[in-house]
Each structure stands twice: as structure tokens, then as C-alpha cells.
């Protein structure tokens, strides 16, 4: 993949992680949060984090992701 396309994909992935974080924060604010929504957004975020780690490998950057409980 071209470097420019790779960089755009990295930025897009970071933006998706940011959106997932905002949605997680939104759902966690409720007195009785929707656990299903929280779990879904957490899985989505985890998926984007994995995608980011793969994209960064080309730049010899290793990302250590937390192990899911």
C-alpha cells in the first residue's frame, strides 16, 4: 500500500477510535447504562485498536494492547 494511503488509513482509524471513546463515555454517563451498547462499542474500539496496530507495523511501531478479560 502506498505510504500516503497508509497514513490516511491510520488517521481514519484514530478518528474511529475517538468516536468509539465518545460513545462509550456517553453511555457510561447514565445512571443505568446500557451494558449491551457499552460492550458493543468496546468491541468496536478493540477492533479499531487491532487495525491500528497492524497499520503501524509498516513503520516498525509495536503496539501492546491490553488483554481482554
DOMAR-289358 format. One record per residue: residue number from 1; residue in three letters; x, y, z of N, C-alpha, C in turn. Coordinates in nm, 3 decimals. Atoms other than C-alpha are relative to their C-alpha. Last residue first. Layout:
<recs>
+------+------+---------+---------+---------+---------+---------+---------+---------+---------+---------+
| resi | resn |      nX |      nY |      nZ |     caX |     caY |     caZ |      cX |      cY |      cZ |
+------+------+---------+---------+---------+---------+---------+---------+---------+---------+---------+
|  NUM |  ALA |       X |       Y |       Z |       X |       Y |       Z |       X |       Y |       Z |
...
+------+------+---------+---------+---------+---------+---------+---------+---------+---------+---------+
</recs>
This chain:
<recs>
+------+------+---------+---------+---------+---------+---------+---------+---------+---------+---------+
| resi | resn |      nX |      nY |      nZ |     caX |     caY |     caZ |      cX |      cY |      cZ |
+------+------+---------+---------+---------+---------+---------+---------+---------+---------+---------+
|   69 |  UNK |   0.030 |   0.083 |  -0.117 |  -1.070 |  -1.005 |   3.049 |  -0.106 |  -0.103 |  -0.032 |
|   68 |  UNK |   0.141 |  -0.005 |  -0.041 |  -0.937 |  -0.870 |   2.723 |  -0.023 |  -0.096 |   0.114 |
|   67 |  UNK |   0.066 |   0.128 |   0.021 |  -0.557 |  -0.843 |   2.711 |  -0.142 |   0.010 |   0.052 |
|   66 |  UNK |   0.036 |   0.072 |  -0.122 |  -0.439 |  -0.484 |   2.684 |  -0.073 |  -0.130 |  -0.034 |
|   65 |  UNK |   0.140 |  -0.017 |  -0.036 |  -0.286 |  -0.391 |   2.350 |  -0.029 |  -0.076 |   0.128 |
|   64 |  UNK |   0.039 |   0.104 |  -0.095 |   0.087 |  -0.352 |   2.308 |  -0.141 |   0.029 |   0.047 |
|   63 |  UNK |   0.100 |  -0.045 |  -0.094 |   0.154 |  -0.153 |   1.993 |  -0.036 |  -0.117 |   0.091 |
|   62 |  UNK |   0.073 |   0.108 |  -0.062 |   0.472 |  -0.216 |   1.801 |  -0.093 |   0.057 |   0.106 |
|   61 |  UNK |   0.054 |  -0.042 |  -0.130 |   0.593 |   0.051 |   1.565 |  -0.082 |  -0.115 |   0.054 |
|   60 |  UNK |  -0.075 |   0.067 |  -0.106 |   0.813 |  -0.071 |   1.280 |  -0.037 |   0.053 |   0.138 |
|   59 |  UNK |  -0.092 |  -0.102 |  -0.051 |   0.656 |   0.179 |   1.041 |   0.085 |  -0.052 |   0.115 |
|   58 |  UNK |  -0.080 |  -0.044 |   0.114 |   0.488 |  -0.099 |   0.842 |   0.105 |   0.102 |   0.042 |
|   57 |  UNK |  -0.110 |   0.095 |   0.016 |   0.371 |  -0.243 |   1.175 |   0.093 |   0.041 |  -0.115 |
|   56 |  UNK |  -0.126 |  -0.059 |  -0.049 |   0.167 |   0.073 |   1.232 |   0.120 |  -0.093 |  -0.016 |
|   55 |  UNK |  -0.043 |  -0.108 |   0.089 |  -0.121 |  -0.049 |   1.014 |   0.136 |   0.058 |   0.040 |
|   54 |  UNK |  -0.042 |   0.061 |   0.127 |  -0.147 |  -0.376 |   1.206 |   0.053 |   0.108 |  -0.095 |
|   53 |  UNK |  -0.126 |   0.071 |  -0.026 |  -0.156 |  -0.194 |   1.541 |   0.055 |  -0.062 |  -0.128 |
|   52 |  UNK |  -0.106 |  -0.101 |  -0.011 |  -0.420 |   0.044 |   1.408 |   0.135 |  -0.067 |   0.021 |
|   51 |  UNK |  -0.026 |  -0.049 |   0.135 |  -0.641 |  -0.247 |   1.298 |   0.114 |   0.102 |   0.000 |
|   50 |  UNK |  -0.073 |   0.108 |   0.068 |  -0.608 |  -0.402 |   1.644 |   0.037 |   0.045 |  -0.141 |
|   49 |  UNK |  -0.135 |   0.002 |  -0.057 |  -0.707 |  -0.072 |   1.802 |   0.086 |  -0.107 |  -0.065 |
|   48 |  UNK |  -0.076 |  -0.111 |   0.059 |  -1.001 |  -0.045 |   1.561 |   0.142 |   0.005 |   0.055 |
|   47 |  UNK |  -0.023 |   0.035 |   0.140 |  -1.124 |  -0.391 |   1.664 |   0.082 |   0.110 |  -0.069 |
|   46 |  UNK |  -0.105 |   0.102 |   0.001 |  -1.084 |  -0.308 |   2.032 |   0.037 |  -0.039 |  -0.143 |
|   45 |  UNK |  -0.126 |  -0.068 |  -0.031 |  -1.287 |   0.010 |   1.978 |   0.116 |  -0.099 |  -0.004 |
|   44 |  UNK |  -0.032 |  -0.081 |   0.117 |  -1.565 |  -0.188 |   1.811 |   0.135 |   0.071 |   0.019 |
|   43 |  UNK |  -0.048 |   0.094 |   0.102 |  -1.561 |  -0.442 |   2.092 |   0.041 |   0.074 |  -0.127 |
|   42 |  UNK |  -0.131 |   0.045 |  -0.044 |  -1.583 |  -0.159 |   2.346 |   0.059 |  -0.099 |  -0.101 |
|   41 |  UNK |  -0.096 |  -0.106 |   0.031 |  -1.867 |   0.000 |   2.148 |   0.141 |  -0.039 |   0.044 |
|   40 |  UNK |  -0.014 |  -0.011 |   0.146 |  -2.059 |  -0.329 |   2.152 |   0.102 |   0.108 |  -0.039 |
|   39 |  UNK |  -0.078 |   0.114 |   0.048 |  -1.994 |  -0.389 |   2.523 |   0.023 |   0.008 |  -0.151 |
|   38 |  UNK |  -0.138 |  -0.018 |  -0.047 |  -2.112 |  -0.039 |   2.610 |   0.089 |  -0.114 |  -0.050 |
|   37 |  UNK |  -0.061 |  -0.106 |   0.081 |  -2.424 |  -0.076 |   2.395 |   0.146 |   0.019 |   0.039 |
|   36 |  UNK |  -0.015 |   0.053 |   0.135 |  -2.509 |  -0.408 |   2.560 |   0.068 |   0.103 |  -0.091 |
|   35 |  UNK |  -0.119 |   0.086 |   0.003 |  -2.443 |  -0.269 |   2.907 |   0.025 |  -0.056 |  -0.140 |
|   34 |  UNK |   0.035 |   0.111 |   0.087 |  -2.695 |   0.012 |   2.855 |   0.125 |  -0.086 |  -0.019 |
|   33 |  UNK |  -0.052 |   0.006 |   0.137 |  -2.604 |   0.236 |   3.145 |  -0.044 |  -0.126 |  -0.073 |
|   32 |  UNK |   0.010 |   0.142 |   0.033 |  -2.833 |   0.269 |   3.447 |   0.045 |  -0.017 |  -0.145 |
|   31 |  UNK |   0.011 |   0.065 |  -0.130 |  -2.739 |   0.606 |   3.599 |  -0.009 |  -0.152 |  -0.018 |
|   30 |  UNK |   0.134 |   0.027 |  -0.050 |  -2.631 |   0.717 |   3.254 |   0.004 |  -0.072 |   0.134 |
|   29 |  UNK |   0.051 |  -0.111 |  -0.082 |  -2.288 |   0.867 |   3.198 |  -0.134 |  -0.031 |   0.064 |
|   28 |  UNK |  -0.040 |   0.021 |  -0.139 |  -2.137 |   0.535 |   3.079 |  -0.053 |   0.109 |   0.092 |
|   27 |  UNK |   0.081 |   0.106 |  -0.059 |  -2.334 |   0.554 |   2.754 |   0.034 |  -0.025 |   0.147 |
|   26 |  UNK |   0.141 |  -0.038 |   0.001 |  -2.187 |   0.891 |   2.657 |  -0.084 |  -0.105 |   0.072 |
|   25 |  UNK |   0.018 |  -0.101 |  -0.105 |  -1.834 |   0.794 |   2.760 |  -0.146 |   0.041 |   0.011 |
|   24 |  UNK |  -0.014 |   0.070 |  -0.128 |  -1.853 |   0.480 |   2.545 |  -0.024 |   0.097 |   0.116 |
|   23 |  UNK |   0.124 |   0.076 |  -0.020 |  -1.988 |   0.685 |   2.254 |   0.005 |  -0.080 |   0.130 |
|   22 |  UNK |   0.107 |  -0.095 |  -0.032 |  -1.703 |   0.934 |   2.288 |  -0.132 |  -0.073 |   0.026 |
|   21 |  UNK |  -0.022 |  -0.051 |  -0.136 |  -1.444 |   0.657 |   2.304 |  -0.111 |   0.094 |   0.043 |
|   20 |  UNK |   0.038 |   0.110 |  -0.090 |  -1.593 |   0.492 |   1.993 |   0.018 |   0.044 |   0.145 |
|   19 |  UNK |   0.147 |   0.008 |   0.000 |  -1.571 |   0.825 |   1.810 |  -0.049 |  -0.109 |   0.095 |
|   18 |  UNK |   0.050 |  -0.117 |  -0.072 |  -1.206 |   0.869 |   1.911 |  -0.153 |  -0.003 |   0.009 |
|   17 |  UNK |  -0.025 |   0.028 |  -0.143 |  -1.125 |   0.515 |   1.799 |  -0.054 |   0.114 |   0.085 |
|   16 |  UNK |   0.100 |   0.099 |  -0.039 |  -1.289 |   0.590 |   1.463 |   0.015 |  -0.037 |   0.147 |
|   15 |  UNK |   0.128 |  -0.070 |  -0.012 |  -1.079 |   0.905 |   1.432 |  -0.111 |  -0.094 |   0.042 |
|   14 |  UNK |  -0.006 |  -0.079 |  -0.124 |  -0.764 |   0.705 |   1.504 |  -0.130 |   0.077 |   0.023 |
|   13 |  UNK |   0.016 |   0.096 |  -0.109 |  -0.864 |   0.460 |   1.231 |   0.004 |   0.071 |   0.135 |
|   12 |  UNK |   0.141 |   0.040 |  -0.004 |  -0.914 |   0.743 |   0.984 |  -0.027 |  -0.096 |   0.116 |
|   11 |  UNK |   0.076 |  -0.114 |  -0.054 |  -0.570 |   0.883 |   1.071 |  -0.148 |  -0.036 |   0.011 |
|   10 |  UNK |  -0.035 |  -0.013 |  -0.141 |  -0.408 |   0.542 |   1.018 |  -0.080 |   0.112 |   0.065 |
|    9 |  UNK |   0.070 |   0.108 |  -0.070 |  -0.596 |   0.491 |   0.689 |   0.030 |   0.004 |   0.151 |
|    8 |  UNK |   0.142 |  -0.037 |  -0.004 |  -0.480 |   0.832 |   0.567 |  -0.078 |  -0.107 |   0.076 |
|    7 |  UNK |   0.014 |  -0.107 |  -0.099 |  -0.122 |   0.740 |   0.660 |  -0.145 |   0.045 |   0.014 |
|    6 |  UNK |  -0.017 |   0.060 |  -0.132 |  -0.147 |   0.410 |   0.474 |  -0.018 |   0.106 |   0.108 |
|    5 |  UNK |   0.125 |   0.071 |  -0.030 |  -0.287 |   0.583 |   0.166 |   0.006 |  -0.062 |   0.139 |
|    4 |  UNK |   0.104 |  -0.100 |  -0.022 |   0.004 |   0.827 |   0.173 |  -0.133 |  -0.066 |   0.035 |
|    3 |  UNK |  -0.016 |  -0.064 |  -0.131 |   0.256 |   0.543 |   0.222 |  -0.111 |   0.101 |   0.028 |
|    2 |  UNK |  -0.076 |  -0.124 |   0.003 |   0.125 |   0.348 |  -0.076 |   0.004 |   0.063 |   0.138 |
|    1 |  UNK |   0.086 |  -0.118 |   0.000 |   0.000 |   0.000 |   0.000 |   0.090 |   0.123 |   0.000 |
+------+------+---------+---------+---------+---------+---------+---------+---------+---------+---------+
</recs>
